[in-house]
Amino acid sequence: MRPTNAQDLTLAKGIVSANGLDRQVRVFPNFPLKEKADVFAMSDILLSPVDNTQETFGLSLLEGMAAGLPVIASRFDGYKDLVEDGVDGWLVDTWWSDRDPMEEWFDLLDPDISQLFQAQGVAIDQEQLADRLLDLIASRARRAEMGRAGRAKVQRQYRWSRVIPRYQEAWARLRQAAAGPGRHRGPATNPYCLGPNRVFGGYASRLLEPGTIVRATAPVLDEAPYRETAVVLDPEVCQRMIQVAEVPRRVDELVAAAAVDPDRGWYAVQWLMKYGFLAVAQPARPDRA
């Protein structure tokens, strides 16, 4: 687990206080490993709406399942392969697009900053997240059923005695492929100009498209963009988009109305969806695998 710095902790506690939840929410930053079992024991649900490429496999999900907790996780990266939706937990859709205003600068940025830009452009379906969470809060029986299913899956598939033979099978396949004839790989891609969308574009479960219909869910932008993303995220543009989307609009119409560089416009739409100022009213096509 990445250590939480003082600024992150102050931000988290500030959000809790701003919503009047000081008596209901406890923040345990960087608790010692020996306390992890106690934290799981006092929990009813493991919630992990990951939106960035730092979380790849999802060990924390398996730890929660092993402790008998139902999981609510984002349908993103390796998470979507660990949770069986509706059986041992719920998966929540994530939205991304293939438009990226920082793509040509991606390899020049500090890794932490480039990851921030990437994560700020991925939206978790907040309405779906709330529905899934309320579903488990309301049903002790469902929580118990999913918790049992998750614990059984961990015991069945993720003990070292099960995992190591699968590694060995993968190595054997790779060795066989390496010994075979060469393959034509087609035209080369410039390895120095690979933005996150080209490398990780398959991680999200839904693709934001020109025909996707979005609607405003809040009349005023009451949260300033992250300072690090201000170079591509203008609060005035964001507010204009919210006003235009008071009547549901296609994404391409919304971007055109913003009168900015299209890549920046798409990024603004994704950011506004991420923080709940916009919501999808009508997807352009079904979920991706």
C-alpha positions as CSV (number, residue, x, y, z in Angstrom):
1,M,0.0,0.0,0.0
2,R,1.3,3.4,-1.0
3,P,1.9,5.6,2.1
4,T,-0.6,8.4,2.7
5,N,1.1,11.8,3.0
6,A,-0.1,14.6,5.2
7,Q,-1.7,16.5,2.3
8,D,-3.8,13.5,1.3
9,L,-4.9,12.9,4.9
10,T,-5.9,16.6,5.3
11,L,-7.9,16.4,2.1
12,A,-9.7,13.2,3.1
13,K,-10.6,14.5,6.5
14,G,-11.7,17.8,5.0
15,I,-14.1,16.0,2.7
16,V,-15.5,14.0,5.7
17,S,-16.0,17.2,7.7
18,A,-17.5,19.1,4.8
19,N,-20.2,16.4,4.5
20,G,-21.0,16.4,8.2
21,L,-19.7,12.8,8.6
22,D,-17.2,13.2,11.4
23,R,-19.1,10.9,13.8
24,Q,-19.7,8.2,11.2
25,V,-16.4,8.1,9.4
26,R,-13.0,7.0,10.8
27,V,-9.8,7.4,8.9
28,F,-7.0,4.9,9.5
29,P,-4.0,6.1,7.6
30,N,-1.2,3.6,7.0
31,F,-2.2,1.3,9.7
32,P,0.4,-1.4,10.6
33,L,0.2,-4.8,8.9
34,K,-0.6,-6.5,12.2
35,E,-3.8,-4.4,12.5
36,K,-5.1,-5.4,9.1
37,A,-7.0,-8.5,10.3
38,D,-8.8,-6.3,12.9
39,V,-9.8,-3.7,10.3
40,F,-11.2,-6.5,8.1
41,A,-13.0,-8.0,11.1
42,M,-14.8,-4.7,11.9
43,S,-15.8,-4.2,8.3
44,D,-19.0,-5.3,6.4
45,I,-18.0,-4.4,2.8
46,L,-14.7,-3.8,0.9
47,L,-15.1,-0.8,-1.4
48,S,-12.4,-0.1,-3.9
49,P,-13.4,2.2,-6.8
50,V,-9.9,2.3,-8.4
51,D,-9.4,4.6,-11.4
52,N,-5.7,4.4,-12.1
53,T,-3.1,2.1,-13.6
54,Q,-1.1,1.8,-10.3
55,E,-3.6,-0.8,-9.1
56,T,-3.0,-3.7,-11.4
57,F,-3.9,-7.1,-10.0
58,G,-5.9,-6.2,-6.9
59,L,-4.4,-8.0,-3.9
60,S,-6.5,-6.0,-1.5
61,L,-9.6,-7.5,-3.1
62,L,-8.5,-11.0,-2.5
63,E,-7.5,-10.1,1.1
64,G,-11.1,-8.8,1.7
65,M,-12.6,-11.9,0.1
66,A,-10.4,-14.2,2.2
67,A,-11.8,-12.3,5.3
68,G,-15.3,-13.1,4.1
69,L,-16.2,-9.6,2.9
70,P,-18.3,-8.8,-0.2
71,V,-16.5,-6.6,-2.6
72,I,-17.6,-3.5,-4.6
73,A,-14.9,-2.7,-7.1
74,S,-14.5,-0.6,-10.3
75,R,-14.7,-2.5,-13.5
76,F,-11.1,-1.5,-14.4
77,D,-7.9,-3.3,-15.1
78,G,-7.3,-6.6,-13.3
79,Y,-10.2,-5.8,-10.9
80,K,-12.7,-6.9,-13.4
81,D,-11.1,-10.3,-13.6
82,L,-11.1,-10.9,-9.9
83,V,-14.7,-10.1,-9.0
84,E,-17.6,-12.2,-10.4
85,D,-20.3,-9.6,-10.7
86,G,-23.4,-10.4,-8.6
87,V,-21.7,-13.5,-7.0
88,D,-18.9,-12.5,-4.7
89,G,-19.4,-8.7,-5.2
90,W,-20.4,-6.0,-7.5
91,L,-18.4,-4.3,-10.4
92,V,-19.1,-0.7,-11.2
93,D,-18.6,0.6,-14.7
94,T,-15.7,2.9,-15.6
95,W,-15.7,5.4,-18.5
96,W,-12.7,6.6,-20.6
97,S,-12.2,8.0,-24.0
98,D,-9.5,7.7,-26.7
99,R,-9.0,11.5,-26.7
100,D,-6.0,12.7,-24.6
101,P,-4.7,16.3,-24.5
102,M,-1.4,15.1,-22.8
103,E,-0.6,12.1,-25.1
104,E,2.4,13.7,-26.8
105,W,3.8,14.7,-23.4
106,F,3.1,11.5,-21.5
107,D,6.7,10.1,-21.6
108,L,8.2,13.4,-20.6
109,L,6.2,13.8,-17.4
110,D,7.1,12.7,-13.9
111,P,5.5,9.2,-13.4
112,D,3.3,10.5,-10.5
113,I,2.1,13.4,-12.5
114,S,1.4,11.4,-15.7
115,Q,-0.6,8.9,-13.6
116,L,-2.6,11.8,-12.1
117,F,-3.5,13.0,-15.5
118,Q,-4.6,9.5,-16.5
119,A,-6.7,8.9,-13.4
120,Q,-8.4,12.3,-13.6
121,G,-9.7,11.3,-17.0
122,V,-11.3,8.1,-15.8
123,A,-14.9,8.3,-14.5
124,I,-16.5,5.9,-12.1
125,D,-20.3,5.5,-12.7
126,Q,-21.3,7.2,-9.4
127,E,-25.0,6.4,-9.6
128,Q,-24.2,2.8,-10.2
129,L,-21.7,2.8,-7.3
130,A,-24.3,4.3,-4.9
131,D,-26.9,1.7,-6.0
132,R,-24.5,-1.2,-5.4
133,L,-23.4,0.1,-2.1
134,L,-27.0,0.7,-0.9
135,D,-27.9,-2.8,-2.1
136,L,-25.3,-4.4,0.2
137,I,-26.0,-2.1,3.1
138,A,-29.7,-3.0,3.0
139,S,-29.2,-6.8,3.0
140,R,-27.2,-8.6,5.6
141,A,-28.1,-11.9,3.9
142,R,-26.7,-10.8,0.5
143,R,-23.5,-9.6,2.2
144,A,-23.1,-13.0,3.9
145,E,-23.8,-14.9,0.7
146,M,-21.3,-12.9,-1.3
147,G,-18.7,-13.1,1.5
148,R,-18.9,-16.9,1.6
149,A,-18.6,-17.1,-2.2
150,G,-15.5,-14.8,-2.2
151,R,-13.8,-16.7,0.6
152,A,-14.4,-20.0,-1.2
153,K,-13.0,-18.6,-4.5
154,V,-9.8,-17.4,-2.8
155,Q,-9.3,-20.9,-1.2
156,R,-10.0,-22.5,-4.6
157,Q,-8.0,-20.4,-6.9
158,Y,-5.5,-18.1,-5.1
159,R,-3.6,-20.3,-2.6
160,W,0.1,-20.6,-3.6
161,S,-0.4,-24.3,-4.2
162,R,-2.9,-23.2,-7.0
163,V,-1.0,-20.1,-8.3
164,I,2.5,-21.6,-8.8
165,P,1.4,-24.3,-11.2
166,R,-0.4,-21.6,-13.3
167,Y,2.8,-19.6,-13.4
168,Q,4.6,-22.7,-14.6
169,E,2.0,-23.3,-17.4
170,A,2.4,-19.7,-18.5
171,W,6.2,-20.0,-18.7
172,A,5.9,-23.1,-20.7
173,R,3.5,-21.4,-23.2
174,L,5.9,-18.5,-23.5
175,R,8.9,-20.8,-24.0
176,Q,7.1,-22.6,-26.7
177,A,6.0,-19.4,-28.5
178,A,9.6,-18.0,-28.3
179,A,10.9,-21.2,-30.0
180,G,8.4,-21.0,-32.8
181,P,8.7,-19.1,-36.1
182,G,8.8,-15.3,-36.1
183,R,5.7,-13.4,-36.6
184,H,5.0,-10.4,-38.8
185,R,4.2,-7.6,-36.4
186,G,3.0,-5.0,-38.9
187,P,4.1,-1.3,-38.9
188,A,6.1,-0.3,-35.9
189,T,4.7,2.2,-33.4
190,N,6.8,5.0,-32.1
191,P,7.8,3.8,-28.6
192,Y,8.5,7.3,-27.5
193,C,5.0,8.6,-28.1
194,L,2.7,6.2,-26.3
195,G,0.0,7.9,-24.2
196,P,-1.9,6.1,-21.5
197,N,-4.9,5.6,-23.7
198,R,-2.8,3.6,-26.2
199,V,-1.2,1.5,-23.5
200,F,-4.1,1.1,-21.0
201,G,-7.1,1.9,-23.1
202,G,-8.7,-1.5,-22.6
203,Y,-8.7,-1.1,-18.8
204,A,-12.0,0.8,-18.6
205,S,-15.3,-1.0,-19.2
206,R,-17.0,1.7,-21.2
207,L,-15.8,4.0,-24.0
208,L,-17.0,7.5,-24.1
209,E,-18.1,8.2,-27.7
210,P,-19.3,11.2,-29.8
211,G,-22.9,9.9,-29.6
212,T,-22.9,9.2,-25.8
213,I,-25.7,11.3,-24.2
214,V,-24.8,13.1,-21.0
215,R,-26.7,15.4,-18.7
216,A,-25.8,17.8,-15.9
217,T,-26.4,16.6,-12.4
218,A,-25.4,19.8,-10.6
219,P,-26.0,23.4,-11.6
220,V,-22.7,24.9,-10.4
221,L,-19.1,23.8,-10.4
222,D,-18.3,23.8,-6.7
223,E,-15.0,22.1,-6.7
224,A,-11.8,23.4,-8.3
225,P,-9.7,21.2,-10.6
226,Y,-6.6,19.6,-9.3
227,R,-3.7,22.2,-9.6
228,E,-1.6,19.7,-11.6
229,T,-4.3,19.4,-14.3
230,A,-5.1,23.1,-14.6
231,V,-3.0,23.3,-17.8
232,V,-5.7,21.3,-19.6
233,L,-8.7,21.8,-17.4
234,D,-10.3,25.3,-17.3
235,P,-13.0,25.9,-14.6
236,E,-14.8,28.3,-16.9
237,V,-15.0,25.7,-19.6
238,C,-16.3,23.1,-17.1
239,Q,-19.0,25.5,-15.9
240,R,-20.0,26.3,-19.5
241,M,-20.4,22.5,-20.2
242,I,-22.6,22.1,-17.1
243,Q,-24.9,24.8,-18.2
244,V,-25.1,23.5,-21.7
245,A,-25.8,20.0,-20.4
246,E,-28.8,21.1,-18.4
247,V,-30.6,19.7,-21.5
248,P,-29.1,16.2,-22.3
249,R,-26.5,16.5,-25.0
250,R,-24.3,14.3,-27.2
251,V,-20.7,14.4,-26.1
252,D,-19.5,15.8,-29.4
253,E,-22.2,18.6,-29.2
254,L,-21.0,19.4,-25.7
255,V,-17.4,19.6,-26.7
256,A,-18.3,21.8,-29.7
257,A,-20.3,24.2,-27.5
258,A,-17.3,24.5,-25.2
259,A,-15.3,26.2,-28.0
260,V,-11.9,24.8,-26.9
261,D,-9.4,22.4,-28.3
262,P,-11.4,19.1,-28.8
263,D,-9.0,16.9,-26.8
264,R,-9.2,19.3,-23.9
265,G,-13.0,19.4,-24.3
266,W,-13.2,15.6,-24.1
267,Y,-11.0,15.5,-21.0
268,A,-13.2,18.1,-19.3
269,V,-16.3,15.9,-20.0
270,Q,-14.5,12.9,-18.5
271,W,-13.4,15.0,-15.4
272,L,-16.9,16.3,-14.9
273,M,-18.3,12.8,-15.1
274,K,-15.7,11.6,-12.6
275,Y,-16.8,14.1,-10.0
276,G,-20.5,13.8,-10.6
277,F,-21.3,17.0,-12.4
278,L,-22.2,15.1,-15.5
279,A,-23.8,11.6,-15.8
280,V,-24.4,9.4,-18.8
281,A,-28.1,9.5,-19.8
282,Q,-27.7,7.1,-22.8
283,P,-24.6,5.0,-23.6
284,A,-23.6,4.9,-27.3
285,R,-23.0,1.1,-27.1
286,P,-22.9,-1.8,-24.6
287,D,-20.2,-2.6,-22.1
288,R,-16.9,-3.8,-23.3
289,A,-15.6,-7.1,-22.0
